[in-house]
Amino acid sequence: MRLADKVTIVTGGGAGLGRVFAIGLAAEGAKMAVTDVDLAASQQVAAEINTSGGSAVGYALDVTDGEAINSVVAQIDEDFGQIDVLVNNAGIRYISPFMKTDIGSWQKTIDINLTGPFLCSQAVIPSMLRGGKGKIINIASTSGVLAVSKRSAYCASKAGLLGLTKVMAFELSSQNILVNAIAPGPTETPMNAPYFSDPEMMEILKRETPRGAWGQPEDHVGAAVFLASDDSDHVCGATIVVDGGWLAGKGY
Ligand SMILES: NC(=O)c1ccc[n+]([C@@H]2O[C@H](COP(=O)([O-])OP(=O)(O)OC[C@H]3O[C@@H](n4cnc5c(N)ncnc54)[C@H](O)[C@@H]3O)[C@@H](O)[C@H]2O)c1
């Protein structure tokens, strides 16, 4: 129970990695505010946590809506009495060549993947300062570190999130708000569902991952628990890469 009673918000917690972060952090004792643009999905995950003996409430939250973020965060603060941890997980990805990437999908990607964490972090920090401590975990990507073709907006948003992580860590750590990132490699979630029906893509990804297997959402929980817990109190501005050796394997 390394996170006993730590009030934790996860964005995009209704599916994929966010769902597994919510369940995994709750298993370590965190009181979970599971948020997602899809209310039914966040409530379903909260119900799963409560049924297995944890404590969670589901909320509707679109991370692009600044007003909604402020009011939902105020509601969570009132419901739980404090906010200790924020996991900025909500994210989307379009796949299109650079010259075919339209401004709408570019802007939506930046809004959700980069501006979302900016707005959500600004909203929770007053409560964290009141409590004297806070942990913010930004879910970036190995795509923020290296180029993946046909993913210009996605790679730019994740590289931006890694930059934001470092500046926030630099400015806020003296006030005991510790900001870090996790960079997952390719992981089996609904976002990647099309790959799983493409044997050729599966073979490439398996070959390109030194550990020889795709990531599963559960592979990322240990890093999130560590960054949310007191064990990481001297860690700030760091990126934990959880990718089965994907990045390391790009050498020759
Ligand atoms: N799956 C991977 O291979 C992988 C790799 C690296 C990084 N990531 C990152 O991990 C995070 C989660 O990815 P995933 O694979 O679980 O995605 P997913 O598509 O499986 O799930 C994303 C969740 O975010 C929610 N969401 C979408 N738009 C939202 C919005 N505007 N506001 C709030 N919630 C919203 C969706 O409803 C969904 O529940 C993303 O930031 C993604 O970029 C994923």
PDBQT file of the ligand as one rigid body, heavy atoms in Angstrom, charges set to zero:
ROOT
HETATM    1  N1  LIG A 301      -0.695   2.557 -26.543  1.00  0.00    +0.000 N 
HETATM    2  C1  LIG A 301       0.561   2.902 -26.834  1.00  0.00    +0.000 C 
HETATM    3  O1  LIG A 301       1.282   2.199 -27.554  1.00  0.00    +0.000 OA
HETATM    4  C2  LIG A 301       1.132   4.168 -26.259  1.00  0.00    +0.000 A 
HETATM    5  C3  LIG A 301       2.514   4.372 -26.406  1.00  0.00    +0.000 A 
HETATM    6  C4  LIG A 301       3.071   5.543 -25.906  1.00  0.00    +0.000 A 
HETATM    7  C5  LIG A 301       2.274   6.475 -25.256  1.00  0.00    +0.000 A 
HETATM    8  N2  LIG A 301       0.932   6.239 -25.119  1.00  0.00    +0.000 N 
HETATM    9  C6  LIG A 301       0.142   7.270 -24.454  1.00  0.00    +0.000 C 
HETATM   10  O2  LIG A 301      -0.581   6.703 -23.390  1.00  0.00    +0.000 OA
HETATM   11  C7  LIG A 301      -1.801   7.439 -23.204  1.00  0.00    +0.000 C 
HETATM   12  C8  LIG A 301      -2.969   6.487 -23.247  1.00  0.00    +0.000 C 
HETATM   13  O3  LIG A 301      -2.979   5.841 -24.516  1.00  0.00    +0.000 OA
HETATM   14  P1  LIG A 301      -3.864   4.544 -24.810  1.00  0.00    +0.000 P 
HETATM   15  O4  LIG A 301      -3.097   3.726 -25.773  1.00  0.00    +0.000 OA
HETATM   16  O5  LIG A 301      -4.344   3.960 -23.542  1.00  0.00    +0.000 OA
HETATM   17  O6  LIG A 301      -5.084   5.239 -25.612  1.00  0.00    +0.000 OA
HETATM   18  P2  LIG A 301      -6.578   4.732 -25.800  1.00  0.00    +0.000 P 
HETATM   19  O7  LIG A 301      -7.062   5.353 -27.068  1.00  0.00    +0.000 OA
HETATM   20  O8  LIG A 301      -6.618   3.257 -25.696  1.00  0.00    +0.000 OA
HETATM   21  O9  LIG A 301      -7.349   5.397 -24.556  1.00  0.00    +0.000 OA
HETATM   22  C9  LIG A 301      -7.381   6.800 -24.442  1.00  0.00    +0.000 C 
HETATM   23  C10 LIG A 301      -8.442   7.253 -23.451  1.00  0.00    +0.000 C 
HETATM   24  O10 LIG A 301      -8.405   8.683 -23.454  1.00  0.00    +0.000 OA
HETATM   25  C11 LIG A 301      -9.742   9.168 -23.556  1.00  0.00    +0.000 C 
HETATM   26  N3  LIG A 301      -9.758  10.483 -24.189  1.00  0.00    +0.000 N 
HETATM   27  C12 LIG A 301      -9.650  10.780 -25.512  1.00  0.00    +0.000 A 
HETATM   28  N4  LIG A 301      -9.779  12.098 -25.699  1.00  0.00    +0.000 NA
HETATM   29  C13 LIG A 301      -9.968  12.657 -24.482  1.00  0.00    +0.000 A 
HETATM   30  C14 LIG A 301     -10.172  13.982 -24.020  1.00  0.00    +0.000 A 
HETATM   31  N5  LIG A 301     -10.259  15.015 -24.872  1.00  0.00    +0.000 N 
HETATM   32  N6  LIG A 301     -10.305  14.192 -22.689  1.00  0.00    +0.000 NA
HETATM   33  C15 LIG A 301     -10.266  13.150 -21.830  1.00  0.00    +0.000 A 
HETATM   34  N7  LIG A 301     -10.121  11.871 -22.197  1.00  0.00    +0.000 NA
HETATM   35  C16 LIG A 301      -9.957  11.624 -23.513  1.00  0.00    +0.000 A 
HETATM   36  C17 LIG A 301     -10.493   8.108 -24.368  1.00  0.00    +0.000 C 
HETATM   37  O11 LIG A 301     -11.905   8.198 -24.152  1.00  0.00    +0.000 OA
HETATM   38  C18 LIG A 301      -9.861   6.827 -23.841  1.00  0.00    +0.000 C 
HETATM   39  O12 LIG A 301     -10.551   6.369 -22.696  1.00  0.00    +0.000 OA
HETATM   40  C19 LIG A 301      -1.848   8.478 -24.338  1.00  0.00    +0.000 C 
HETATM   41  O13 LIG A 301      -1.361   9.713 -23.867  1.00  0.00    +0.000 OA
HETATM   42  C20 LIG A 301      -0.902   7.890 -25.358  1.00  0.00    +0.000 C 
HETATM   43  O14 LIG A 301      -0.355   8.875 -26.209  1.00  0.00    +0.000 OA
HETATM   44  C21 LIG A 301       0.338   5.101 -25.613  1.00  0.00    +0.000 A 
ENDROOT
TORSDOF 0
